[in-house]
Amino acid sequence: MTGGGVPQLRSEPARRHQLTVTRRRATALLAGATVVFLAVTLSGVHATWAGYLQAAAEASMVGGLADWFAVVALFRHPLGLPIPHTAVVVERKDQFAVTLGEFIQESFLTPDAIIERLHSGDVVGRFAGWAAHPDTAARVAGDAADAIVAVLDLLHDDDVHATLEGIVREQIDAVPLAPVAGRVLQFLTEDGRHDKVLDVAFTGLDRYLEAHHDELRERLGWHVPWWIPLAVEDRIYERLFEAARDALSGMAGNPDHPLRRDLEARLRQLAIELETSPEMRERGEQLKQDLLSQPQLRDWVATLWNEAKERLRVAACDPDSELRRSLERAINALGARLRDDPTFRGAAENWLESLVRYVVRHFDTEVSSLVSGTIARWDADETARRLELLLGPDLQYIRINGTVVGALAGIVIHAVAQGLG
């Protein structure tokens, strides 16, 4: 960037050379006409041919000087003189910027013009062929995976944790705990779905008692009065222990056991109460609030987020990961369907047209503002110099044409004057 933000032209050296060459040609032609005029005038020759030559040279000088003045006046003050309406680009740069922005917007970026270009360029068809190619899908899948990781890295973990925690709290808080638990329990106790669960639970509890016999005996001893003899205490414990194990083993695998049938009836009654009892609903909501108030919830959410982000990072770097493969299949499938399904392709084209119209309708002033705002930040003199590099060679040919046409006009005018005289 140079000169107040004006972008550097990659072709500037070549354009500068071309401008220099054409300017020298135009100036040389004007100088030649001047030399011819002076030579004929100073020679004092009064021949017919000399009159025509002098008239041609004189008109050529006038035409060349007029066009030189017009070309120079676009970019600077001729001879440094502050003549009104000169240095037009410098003086009216901002007005030109607004006009140019509006011209581009109204002439090139209209919905119909863009849509016509999309259709003529067969954008959807070309995209379909591009996306259906296996190499393209692999490359785009890799780029998409890298983009996902880049977006994750831009996010602040604390903000994500707070957002996810808020979502979890909001979703849990919106669900009444007791009725949901009641419906789940009712579903589990219907059609014998709970039988295997109870069998496993009773068997597991029986094994637990067997494995922790001594520990449970010791714990029971803490609550027995000191005056009960140890032998009596041991006998009571063993009878209770064996009775508990007999009950558990009897209920396991026997759906008709009285205790098991009583437990099932209580479970069904609990399911009904969970769904209908206001007291149970209130207790469920209190339990839910107690759970949500625990600080471990934030730690759990943070752990989930960190693990998910790390898994995405690893998957994005692995060309054989399921993430990359899934993206490749999705891209290939999209391209193939756009290519082979005319209905889907037509729907995609209609969607693209709607998108173009929406963007143009809602951002119609953004392009003109971009052009005018960008040019407004440029340095006026540097802008004029750059425009002269872009347009100067063609404008120098205007000088050349003016000099030549002036000569021809001089000959015609001289001939008419001779004929009338």
N, C-alpha and C positions, 0 to 999 in steps of 0.2 A: 504494500500500500504506500502511496506517496501523495503529497500535495493535498492535505486536508481530507484524506480518506478516499481519494479517487483510485479505483483498482488499477493495478499495473496490467497493461496489455501484453500478452505473450508475443504478439506480432509487431510490437512497437518498433524495433530496429528496422524491420523490412518496410513498414509503413513510413517511417521517417525518411528512409532512402528514396522511396517512391515519390513522396511529397517534394523532396529536394529536386529530384530529376524533373518532374512535371513543372515545378515553379521556375526552374531555370529555362525550360523550353518556352514557357509563356513569356517570361521576361526577355529572352533572346529575340523572340518574334516581335515584341513591342519595340525593342531597341532597334531591330532591323528596319521596321517601318519608319522609325524616327530618323535613322540615318538616311534612308531613301528620301524622305521629305526634305531634310536639310540639304542633301546633295542636289536635288532637282531645283530647290528654291535658290540656293546660292549660285548655281551654275548659270542662271539667267537664260536658259534655253526656253524658247517660246513655241517649240514645235507642238503639233497636235498630240503626239504620243507623250510628250513631257507633261502636258496638261492633265492627261488621264492618269499618268503615273503619280503626279503630285496630288491629285484629288484622291486617288486610291490610298496613298501613304497617309494623307491627312486624316481621312475617315477611319483608316485602320488604327491610327494613334488614338483617335477619340474613342472608338469602340474598345480598344485594349485598355485605355486608362479608366473608362467608365466601369468596365467589368473588374479591373484590378481594385478599384475603389469599393465596389459592391462586395467582392470576396473578402477583402481585408476588413471592411466594416462589420462583417459578421462576428469576427473574433477579437478585434482590437480597434483602437483609434488610428486611422490612417496618418502616417507620419507623426504619430504622437499627439495630434491636435484633437482637443475635446469637441469634435463636431457633433451636433445633436444627432441622435438616432444612429450612432455608430457603436462598436463594441457591443453588439446586440446580445450575444450569448452571455457576456459578462454581466450586463445590466439587467437582463431579464431571465436569468437562469432559473429562478424559482418559479416564475410564471410558465416557462417552458416545461419544467418538471411536472407541474400540475396538469398541463395540457397533454403531455406525453402519457402520464399515468391514466388519465381519462380516455385517451385514444386507445391505449392497449386494452383497457377494461371493456370499453364499449365496442371495439372492433374485433378483438381476438378472443377474449375470455367470456363470451356470451354462452349460455347453455347450449344453444343450437350449434354454435361453431365447434364447441368442444365435443359434443355428442357426435356430430358429423365426422369429426376427426377420429373418434373412437371407432366408429363403424367402418370408415374407409381404411383405417389401419388394422382392422380385425383384432382389436386388443384382446378380447376374450378368447378367440381362437388361438392366437399366438401364445397367450398365457397357458392355455390348456396343453398345447404341445410341449411347452417349456416345463410345466409342472409334472407332466406324465413321464418325462425322461428320468430313468433311475439315477443318473449322476446328479441331475438337478435336485431331486428329492433328498439325496444324501447330503449335498452341500447346504441346502436350505435348512434341513433338519439340524445340522450342526450349528449353523448361524442362529437359528431360533433358540436352540438350547443355550448357546452362549449368551444370547440376549436375555433369556430368563434369569440366568445367573447374574448378569450385570444389573438387571432391575432389582434382584434380591439384595445385591450388595449396596445399592443406593438407598435401600430402606434402613431406617434406624430401628435396631432390634427392640429398644424400649418402647418406641411408638407402636410397633407391630404387636408386642406383648400386650400393651394396654388395649389396643383395638380388639385383638382376639379374645382377651379376657372379658371385655365389655360385651362382645357378641355371645360368648358362652353364657355369661351371666343373664343376658337378656333372653336368650332362648330357653334356658332352664327355668328362669323366673316366670316365663309365660306359660309354662306347662304345669298344671296342677298335679302334684306328686301323688297324693293318695288315690284319686280316681284312676290314674295311669297304672299304679301298682296293683289296684284292685282288678283292672281288666287283664293285666298280665297274669296275675294269680288265678283268675277265673279261667283263662285260656289254658294254663298249665294243668289245672285240675279236671278239665273236661276230657272225656273219652280215654281216660287212663294214661294221658301223656305224662303224668307225674310219677307213675309206678316205678319206672327205672330209676328216676332221680331219688325217690325215697329208698329204694333198695340199696343204691350206692351210698346214700347218706347213713342209713342204719348200719350197714356193713362197715363203713368207714369209722363211725362213732364207736362201734364195738371194738374194732382194732385199736382205736385210740385208747380206750379204757384198758385194754390188755397191755398196751405198751407203757402206760403211765400208772400202773397199779400202785407202786411204792410212792410215787410223787403225790398222788391223790390221797393216799393214806396219811402221809405227813401233813398235808394241808388240812385234812379233816381234823387231825389231832389238835390243831391250833384253836378250834372252835368247840371242843368237847370240855365240859367242866372238869376241873382238876380232881374232884373227888370220885369220879368214875374209875374203877380199876382198869388197868391196861388190858387185861385179858378180856374183860367185858367189851371194852372199846374195840379191840381187834375183832371179836366175834360179831359185833354189830356191823362193823365196816364190811367184813367179808360177806355177810348175808346181804347187805345192801348192794354190794358190788356184784355178787353173783346174780341177784334179782334183776339188776339193771342190764347185765349182759344177756340174761335169758330173755328179757323183754325185747331187747334189740335184735337178737338172733331170731326170735319168734316172729317179729314184724317184718324182718328182711325176707323177701321172697314169698310172703303170705298176705295177699291183698285182703283176705277175709279175717285177719287177726283183729279182735275187738279194739285193742288200743290203736291199731293203725286206722281202722274205720273211724274211730272217734277223732283221731288227728285229722283225717281227711275232711270230716264234717266241720271241724273247727276251721280248717283252711278255707273251705267254701264259705262259711259264715264270715270269716275275716275279709274275703274278697268282696262280699256284698257290703259289709260295713265300710270298707275303704272307698267304695264307689258312692255310697249314699249317706254316710254319717257326717254331719257337719263337724262333730268333734274330731273324727279321724282326719277330715280334710284340714282342720286347723292345726292338728299335730303334725300332719305331713308338711304343711307350709312352714311351720316353725323349724322342723328338721331340715327342710331345704334351705332356709335362710341361715341356719347354723353351718351347713356345709359350704354355702357360698361365701360366708364371712371368714372362712379359714384362709390364712395366707398361702397355704400349699397350693391353692388354685392357680395363683400367678406362676409359681414354680413349675406346676404341671404344664401350663400353657407354654411357658418359655422353653421347657424341655421338648415339647412337641414341635415347636417352631424351629428350634436349633437342629433337631434331628431331621426334620423335613428339608431344611435348607442344605444341610450337609449331604443328604441323599441326592438331592437335585444337582448339587455341584459335582458329585462323583459321577452321576449318570450323564451329565452334560459332557464330561471329559472322556467318556467311554463310547467309542463308535458302535459297540455291540450292545449297549444298554437298551433296556426295554423302552426307555423314554425316547431315545434317538430312533429306534425301530418304529415305534408308534407314530412319531412325527413323519417319518419317511412314508409309512403306509398311508397316513392321512393325506399327505401332499400328492402322492401318486394316485390315490383314489379320487381326489378332487379333480386332478388334471384329466384322468381317464373319463370321468363322468361328464365333465365339461366338453370333452372331445366327442364322446359317443352318444350322449343323451341330448337330443335337440330341445326337448322341453326344459330340461335343467339349464341348458345353455341360454335359452331364451329368457328364463327367469333371472339368470345372472346378469344378462345384458340389461333387463328392465331395472334390476336393483342398481346396477352401475349408473344408469341414466338418472334414476331418482337421487342417487348420492350426488351426482354432478349438479343437478338442479338445486338440491338442498344447499350444497356448499356455495355455489354461485349466488344463490338468493340471500343467504345469511352472511356471506363474507364478500359482498359485491364491492365494497369500498376498500377492502384490505389491499388489493393489488395496487390501485392508484395511490393509496396512502404510502405503500411501500416504495413505489417508484419516486413519488414526489418527496417523501421524507429522506430517502437515500441521497438523491441528488441535492437536496437542500443542505446536506451536511458536507458536500464537496466544496473545495475551494473554487471560486468563480474563475480565476485566471487559469488554474490548472485544468478545469473542466473545458474551457475554451480551447486550450492547447490540445487536449485529447480529442475533442471533436474535430479540430482541424486536421489531426492525424488521420482520423477516420474518413472525413469528407473531403479533405484538402485536395487530393489528387484529381478527383472528379471536378472540383471547383476550378482548379487550374486549367482544365480543358475548356471550361466555360470562358476563361480569359483568352485562350487560344482561338476558340470559335468566335469570340467577339472581335478579335483583331482581324481574322480572316473575313468574317461577314461584313465588318466595317469597311474593309478594302473594296469588297464587291459592291457594297452600297454606295461608296464614293464614286466608283466608276459609273454606276447607273445614274446617280444624281448629276454627275458631270456631263454624261451623255445627254440627259434630258435638258440640262441648261444649255448645252451647245445647240441642241435641236430647236429649242425655243428662241435662242438668240439669233 
